[in-house]
């Protein structure tokens, strides 16, 4: 069963380390390196704590920001039905491939891997002259300070794409695409440090040549091993759960699902209020796997990202909150008053970003309210941020806004203190100097849906928030 995943004891708060890096060691989750998210062990703890054991065939787990599928895959392994939303097409490819692998023919995949190895050996052996030229061409619009692949490597990658284009079965073709996407940066002139950057920028030499076929085949055989394990595991579970992944924004859920009050548990982590550009980190995969073309990130869902990005809203007229939350409004007003001489690069631009982010937070909770069953739980993992030198307690505002949308805030659990924020505070774009360091922490905000819908209301916050705690306590102290 899942015993191999459960060797580390939970922390005193009931949850194990949420860091996504632990997923590198676990079947299915280890297929794709990812910059954000949480561990399979953390999801296990949420499932065990908030779902009652019973008829799992009637239980649904939702992740509105599915990423590469940590929540969905882990719930699926436990026998629960899963549904997710994700705007990044490369992440959707990974998420769907993992869940659909339950019905894939292991023998057929093994046959395709062997055929791939023979094909590559005949076209471009790692030791030899090679035979002919590939039909595939490099994608248009992918550009940077450094060519992604050196010429010899690119020649081999194009032959890999030629073979993939010949595969008839969509499921196996997608597994091959995912295998290529998951390893391509390893033989490119770029690196994850931890975000995508040029190797030269981190004092690493470019890669003039690499055993591309061997690397891709090794990834495919690891995936084959995991698929065989998955199918044995689900045989022990006794059924294959239902699964659905929508390549779309969660804000389309009402139209996409056409169901109400059916979700029992949500475990998710939305984009943080840190302006991190997720499409940029998957730029090689988006272009080389055919999800984006031309300059920029067309096809990557950039404009649909939760909270948008500072760059997309900084030069717009002042953006206001669409709901009443005085403490958040004061924070935005303070940020807007800072560094006015810098125009859109100062407080005005960043205030627009913060307002947009929390307007999307309100939309998130409003959308979720209609999907949750009575007493359903929601676990949202996120961290605080520093904007123009001002700390924004994102977790507190998430709890507050949930209650404005008719849900019950239960508690905020401190998961870890990640780092000090001096490098972010002192960023030249945000603010030149800051008077003190800010601890950047990570929390789990726990929310539930009451048995009966209640009237929306607002809770005034009249005191500063000193750390992970209940918004109700903050309001009580203020009173």
N, C-alpha and C positions, 0 to 999 in steps of 0.2 A: 504494500500500500504506500503510504506517504511517510513511513517511518524514517527514511533516509533524509527527509527534509526537516525533521523535527528534533535534531540532536542538541541544539542550543537552547538553554533554558530561557524563558521569557524574562524581561527586565522587571524591576519592581512595579512598574506601571502597568504590567500585563501585556506589553508588546515587546517583541524583539527588535533588533536594529533594523530600521526601515531602509537602509542604504541599498540601492539597486545593485551595487557591485557584487553582493552575495549571489545574485542570479547567475553569475558566470559559472557556478558550480552545479547547477540543477538542470535536469532534463527539460527540454523545450524552451525554458527561459534562456538558456545559454546560446541559443541560435543567433541572436542579434545583439551586439553591443548597443547600449542606449545611454544617453546623457542624463536622463532624469527618470523619476519614478521611485518605486519602493520595492522591497524584497518580497519574494514568495513567502518567506517565513512570517513577515508582517501580515500579509493577507491571511495566512493560516490562522493567526491569532485573532483577527477580526471575525473570521468565519466561526471559529470555535466559541468566541465570546458572545456573539450577537445573533447567531442562528440556532434555532432549536432542532435537535436531531429528530427526524420523523420521516415523512414522505417527501424525499428530496425532489421528486418529480414535479412537485407543485411549487417549489421555491425558485425565485428569480433573483439573480445578482446583477447589478448594473454598474458599469463604469462609463460616465459621460465623457471622459478624456482617456480613452482606452490605451493610447500609446501602442507598444508592442505586445500588450495583452497580459500583463502580470496578474491583474485581478481576475480577468475572465478565464485565463488558463487555469489558475489555481482553484477557482470555484468549480470549473468544469471537471477538474481532476477529482474533486470531492463529490461529484454527482449532481451539482446544482445547475439549473438552466441559467444561461448568461446572455446579456445583451450589452452592446457597447457602441459608442460613437467616437469617431476619430477623423480629423480633417487631413492629416498627413498621409498621402497615398502609399508611401513606402512603409509607414507603420501599419497601415491597414493590411498591406500585403503580408507582413509578418504575423499580425494578429489572426487573420483568416487562415493562413497556412498552418498555424499551430492547431487551431480548433478543427479544421477539416481533415487533419492528418488521421483522425480516429477512423475514418472510412477509406483510407488510402491503401492500395495493394502494396505491401512491403516487397513482394517478389517483383512486381512491375517496376518499382523504383530502383531496386537493385539492378535490374536488367538495364535500365536507362543509364545508371551511373557507369556500369561497365562499358556500355556503348560510347559514352562520353569520353572515357579514358582512351579507348581505341581511336576514336575520332581525333582527339587532340594529339595523340602520339603520331598519327599519320599526317596531320596538317602542320603542326608546329611543336615538335618534340623539344623538351627543355635542353637536350644535348643533341644538336643536329641542325641541318640546314633548313628543314621545313619544306612545305609543298604548297605553292600557290599563294594567292592573296585572298583575304576575307571579303565577303560581300557586304558585311555590315560596315557602317561608317560612324565616326565619332559624332556625338550629338551636337547640334548647332546651339550656340549661345552659352556653352559652358566656358567660362574664361576666368582667369585669375593671374596673379603675379608669377605663378609657376604652372607649367603644363602638368595636368593631373598625372598622366602616365608618361614614363619615358618611352621612346619609339618602340623598342623591343617588347616592352610590357604591353603597350597599347595594341600591337599586332596580335598578341596572344589573347587579349581580352576580346578583341573583335571576333576572333574565331570562336570563343566561348559563346558570344552572342549569336553567331551563326548557328551553332548547335542548338541553342535554346529555341531559336525561331523554327526549327524543324520538329519540335516535340508537339504531338497532336493533343495529348491530354492536358487540359488547363490546370489541373491540380499539380501534376508533376512539373509542368512548365513553370508554374509559380514557385515551386520549391527550388528549382534551378535558379530562377531569377533572384530569389531571396538568398540563396547560398552565395551567388556572385556579389550581391549588394552587401552582405555581411562581412566579406573579406576584402573587398576591392581597395579599401583605404590602406590595408596592410602592405600591399605591393605598389602603392602609389607614392607620389612625392609630397603627400600630405600626411598628417598624423592627428590623433586625438590627444590633446595635452591640457585639459581633457576635452576641450572643444576643438572643432576642426581648425587646423592651422597648417601652414607650410612647414615641412620638415626643416627647411633652412632657418625658419624663425625660432626653432628650439634647438639649434646647433646640431642637427642631424643631417647626414648626407642624403642626397636624392638616391633613388633606387634605379640603376640603369637596366637591370634585368632581374627576373624572378621566375620561379617555377609555378606559374599561374595555374596550369591544369592540375598540378598536384595539390595546391592549396584549396582550390574549389572542390576537387574530388574528396579531399579529407573532410571538408565541412559537410558535404553531402552524405558521407558515410557516418558522420556523427549524428546527422539528422535522421538517417535511416535507423540507427541504433535507438534513438529516442522514440521514434514512431513505433517500433516494435515493442518498446517498453510501455508506451502509452496504451497500445491496444491490449496488452496483457493486463495492465492495470484496470482499464475500463471493464474488462471481462470480470474481474473481481468485484468491481462496483456493482455490476449487474445490469447496467443500461448505459446508453450513450445519451447524455443530456442534450436538450435543445440549445442552439446557439445562433446568434445573429449579430453581425457587426455592420454598422452603417458607416459608409464613407461620407460623412456629413457632419455639420455642426450639431451639437446637442440641442441647440435652440430650435431645430426642426423636429424634435422628438414627437410632438403632438401629431404632426402630419405623417411622420414616418411609421410610428408604431400603431396608432389608432387604438390604443388601449389605455385604460385609466386604472389606477390603484391596484397594480399587480406586482410591484417591486418590493422585495423583502429586505434587501440590504444593498447599500451603495458604499463602495470603497474606491476612492478616487484621489487624484492630485491634479488640480488645475494648474495652468501656467502661473508661475509666481509673479508678483509685482516687481520684476527685476529687468524687464525689457529684453529678456533672453530671446534670441531669434531662432526658434526651433527649425524652420525650413532651411536656414543657412547651414546648420550643422549636418543636414542630410543632402546637401547640394549635389555631391557626386552621385548618390543613388537616384535622386530625383531625375537627373539628366540622363545618366547612362542606362537606367531601366525604363526610360521613355515616359516618365510622369510629368516632366517639365521640358520646355523648349524655349529657345530664345533667351535674351538677357533677363535677369531677375529670377522670380520664382513662380512664374505662371503655371498653374496647375497644382501648386503646393498648398493652396488654401490659406495663404498669408492673410488675406483680407477677412477671413472668417475666424481668425484666432481669438480665443477668449481674452478680453482686455486689450486687443490689438497690440500695437507697438508704439513707443514714443515717436518714432520717425513718421508714423502714419497720421498722427493727430496733433503734432506739435505746432503746426502752422495754421490750424483751424481757429475760428472764433472761439471765445471762451466756452468750454463745455461745462455744464452744470449737472449736479446730481438730479436724478429723476425721482427721488424720494426724500423723505425728511429724516435725517440723522445728524443732529447738530454737531456732535463731536467730530464726525468725519468731515463735515462741511468746514469746521474750523481748521482742521489739518490741511485741507485743500486750499483754503484761503491763505494760510501761512505759507505754503509752498509757492503759491502764485505771487506772493509779495517778494520773493527772494530773487536776487541776481537779475533784476529787471533790465539792466543794461545789456544783457546777453540775448534779449529778444526771445525767439522761439527756443533757443538753447538754454534759457534760464528758467525761472520758476513758472512762467506762463505756459510754456510747452509741456513741462513735466506735470503741472496741475491738470492739464487736459488729459494726460495719460492716466493719472490716478482716478479722475472722475469717470473716465471711460471704463476703466477696470472694475470699479465698484458698481457702475450701472449694469455691467455684464454680470456681476455677482448677484444683483437683484433679479435679473432675468433668469439666472441659473436656478436660484431657489424657487422662483415662481413656477418655472417649468417642472422642476423636480416634485414640487408639492402635488401635482396632479397625477404623478406616476407611482407615488408611494402608497403602500397599504397602511392601514392603521397600525401604529406602533413600530413601523419599519425604522431601521437605523441608517444613518448616513455618517460615514467617517471620511473627513476631508483632511488630507495631509498638505500642509503649506507652511510657509515661514514668513517672518516679518521682513521688512525691506527698509532701505535707507534711500530717500529721495531728496536731493538737494540738501543733504545734511540733516534731514528731518526723518526720524524713525516713524514708520507707519506700521502699527500693530495689526497686520492683516487678519490674523486669527480672531481677534476681538471683533473686528468689523464684520467678518463672516458670520460669527455667532449672532451679532446684533441684527444683521440683515435677514438671516434665516427667520428670526422671530417676527420681523416686520412682514414676512411672507406667510405667517400662520403656522410655522413649525416651532418645535420646542428645542431650545438649546439645552444640552445636558452638562457638558463639561469640556474643558480643553486640557489635553494631556501633553505634557512636555516630552517629546521623543528624544531630542538631543540638542545640545548647543553645538552648532556646526563650526563656527569660526568667529573671529572678530571682523567687524565691517570697515576697518580703516581704509582698505584699498578701494572699497566702493564709495565711501564717504568722500574721499579725497580725489576721486576721479575728476579729471579736468572738465569733462562734459557736465558733470553734476554739480560740483562745487569745488573750489580750489582748496579750501582748508576747512577742517572741522575741529571743534573745540574738544571733542572726546570720542573715544571709540564706542561702538555700539555692538553688543553681542547679537549675532544673528542666530536665532534658534529655529527649530523645526517642531511643529506641533501636530496633533490630531484633534480636530474639532469634531465633537460628537453631537449630532442633532437627531431628533426623532420626529415622526409625524404623530400628532395626537389622535386619539380615537375619533374625535369629532372635530370637524373644521371649526375654527373660531375666527372671530373678527380680527382683521389685521390691526396692529397697534404699533406704537413707537415707544421705545424706552429711552429716556434722556440720559446722556452720559455727561456728567459735569465734573469729572476728575480724570487725570491722566492715568494711563494703564501701566502698572509697574512690572508686568510679566504675565506669563501664561496663567490665566485664572478665569473665573466666570464673569461674563459681561454683567450678569445680575449683581454680582458682588461689587463690581466697579460702580454700578448705579447706586447700590445701597450705600457705599462709602461716600458717594457724592451727596446723597441726601442727608 
